[in-house]
Amino acid sequence: MADRVPMTKEGESRLREELKKLKSEDRPQVIAAIAEAREHGDLKENAEYHAAREQQGFIEGRIQEIEGKLASAQVIDVTTMENTGKVIFGTTVHLVNVDTDEEVTYQIVGEDEADIKKGKLSISSPIARALVGKDEGDVVAIRVPSGTVEYEITEVEYI
């Protein structure tokens, strides 16, 4: 059995929605496109047929990928947990740069959910690894390419 992969409730919902769309909308559309292209005759020189078959391959591959991720997912819903102020997977962490007073907020999520522009940090990122296990009020030194930056954890939310 593969290792369990942590995932937030939101990440699981998004994957399930994508899987549903792929199976109920995209797959039937591409099957219909293949059937229509077959009716046009010679398949060797039929670009529509080959494009539809290629798209079908992508769709089937993505379906298998999502089903695999969901099968090995360990869904963690922090909203059901008591807020102890400790940084764990799924929490939203408010930080203040000790030197510049710049404030940043990150949610620690699974690797597939990570999106730095939306403030979602992968659990395996250096920043998240430095934060996990720390408490509100702690100062954390995080190594970045330009050196070491110290952040104070001002708030930990279980939302």
C-alpha positions as CSV (number, residue, x, y, z in Angstrom):
1,M,0.0,0.0,0.0
2,A,1.3,3.4,-0.9
3,D,2.1,5.9,1.8
4,R,-0.8,8.1,2.9
5,V,-0.6,11.6,1.4
6,P,-2.0,14.5,3.5
7,M,-4.7,16.6,1.8
8,T,-7.1,19.2,3.1
9,K,-10.8,18.8,2.9
10,E,-10.9,21.6,0.3
11,G,-8.2,19.9,-1.8
12,E,-10.2,16.6,-1.7
13,S,-13.4,18.4,-2.8
14,R,-11.6,20.1,-5.7
15,L,-10.2,16.8,-6.9
16,R,-13.6,15.1,-6.6
17,E,-15.2,17.9,-8.7
18,E,-12.5,17.6,-11.4
19,L,-13.0,13.8,-11.5
20,K,-16.7,14.1,-11.8
21,K,-16.4,16.6,-14.6
22,L,-13.9,14.4,-16.5
23,K,-16.1,11.3,-16.2
24,S,-19.5,13.0,-16.8
25,E,-18.7,15.7,-19.4
26,D,-15.2,15.4,-20.9
27,R,-15.0,11.7,-21.4
28,P,-18.5,11.4,-23.2
29,Q,-17.6,14.5,-25.4
30,V,-14.3,12.9,-26.6
31,I,-16.0,9.6,-27.2
32,A,-18.6,11.3,-29.3
33,A,-15.8,13.2,-31.2
34,I,-14.0,9.9,-31.9
35,A,-17.2,8.3,-33.2
36,E,-17.9,11.3,-35.5
37,A,-14.4,11.3,-36.8
38,R,-14.6,7.6,-37.6
39,E,-17.6,8.3,-39.8
40,H,-15.4,10.5,-42.0
41,G,-13.6,7.4,-43.3
42,D,-9.9,6.7,-43.6
43,L,-8.4,7.0,-40.1
44,K,-4.8,7.2,-41.2
45,E,-5.2,10.7,-42.6
46,N,-8.0,11.9,-40.3
47,A,-6.5,14.6,-38.1
48,E,-9.8,15.0,-36.1
49,Y,-9.7,11.3,-35.1
50,H,-6.0,11.5,-34.0
51,A,-6.6,14.7,-32.0
52,A,-9.7,13.2,-30.3
53,R,-7.8,10.0,-29.5
54,E,-4.9,12.0,-28.0
55,Q,-7.3,14.0,-25.9
56,Q,-8.9,10.8,-24.8
57,G,-5.5,9.6,-23.6
58,F,-5.0,12.8,-21.6
59,I,-8.4,12.5,-20.0
60,E,-8.0,8.8,-19.1
61,G,-4.6,9.5,-17.7
62,R,-5.8,12.4,-15.6
63,I,-8.7,10.3,-14.3
64,Q,-6.3,7.6,-13.2
65,E,-4.0,10.2,-11.6
66,I,-6.8,11.7,-9.6
67,E,-8.3,8.3,-8.5
68,G,-4.8,7.3,-7.4
69,K,-4.3,10.5,-5.4
70,L,-7.8,10.2,-3.7
71,A,-7.1,6.5,-2.9
72,S,-3.9,7.4,-1.1
73,A,-5.2,10.6,0.5
74,Q,-5.3,11.2,4.2
75,V,-7.9,14.0,4.4
76,I,-7.2,16.2,7.4
77,D,-9.9,18.7,8.4
78,V,-8.5,21.1,11.0
79,T,-11.9,22.7,11.5
80,T,-12.8,19.7,13.6
81,M,-9.8,20.0,15.8
82,E,-9.2,22.1,19.0
83,N,-7.1,25.1,18.2
84,T,-4.0,24.7,20.5
85,G,-2.0,27.4,18.7
86,K,0.4,24.8,17.3
87,V,1.2,24.8,13.6
88,I,0.1,21.6,12.0
89,F,-1.0,20.4,8.5
90,G,-4.0,22.4,7.3
91,T,-3.6,25.4,9.6
92,T,-3.4,29.0,8.4
93,V,-0.4,30.8,9.9
94,H,0.0,34.5,10.2
95,L,3.7,35.6,10.3
96,V,5.6,38.9,10.8
97,N,9.1,39.3,9.5
98,V,11.1,40.3,12.6
99,D,13.4,42.7,10.6
100,T,10.9,44.4,8.3
101,D,7.6,44.0,10.1
102,E,6.2,42.6,6.8
103,E,3.1,40.4,7.4
104,V,2.4,37.2,5.5
105,T,-0.2,34.5,5.8
106,Y,0.1,30.9,4.6
107,Q,-2.0,27.8,4.8
108,I,0.0,24.6,5.0
109,V,-1.5,22.2,2.4
110,G,-0.6,19.0,0.5
111,E,1.8,19.1,-2.4
112,D,-1.0,19.1,-5.1
113,E,-2.8,22.0,-3.5
114,A,0.2,24.3,-3.1
115,D,-0.1,27.7,-4.8
116,I,2.2,30.4,-3.4
117,K,0.2,33.2,-5.1
118,K,-2.9,32.1,-3.1
119,G,-0.8,31.7,0.1
120,K,-0.9,27.9,0.1
121,L,2.4,26.3,1.0
122,S,3.3,22.7,0.4
123,I,3.8,20.7,3.6
124,S,7.2,19.7,2.1
125,S,8.4,23.3,1.4
126,P,11.3,24.6,3.6
127,I,9.1,27.3,5.1
128,A,6.3,24.9,6.1
129,R,8.8,22.3,7.5
130,A,10.3,25.1,9.7
131,L,6.8,26.1,10.9
132,V,5.2,22.8,11.7
133,G,5.3,22.0,15.4
134,K,5.9,25.6,16.4
135,D,3.4,27.6,18.5
136,E,1.8,31.0,18.4
137,G,4.4,33.6,19.6
138,D,7.4,31.5,18.5
139,V,10.2,33.1,16.4
140,V,11.2,30.8,13.6
141,A,14.4,31.2,11.5
142,I,13.9,30.1,7.9
143,R,16.7,29.6,5.5
144,V,16.0,31.2,2.1
145,P,18.3,31.7,-0.9
146,S,19.3,35.2,0.4
147,G,20.2,34.0,3.9
148,T,18.1,33.4,7.0
149,V,14.8,35.3,7.7
150,E,13.2,35.3,11.1
151,Y,9.4,35.3,11.4
152,E,7.3,35.6,14.5
153,I,4.1,33.4,14.5
154,T,1.4,35.9,15.4
155,E,-1.6,33.7,14.9
156,V,-2.5,30.1,14.1
157,E,-6.0,29.5,12.7
158,Y,-7.7,26.2,12.4
159,I,-10.1,27.2,9.6
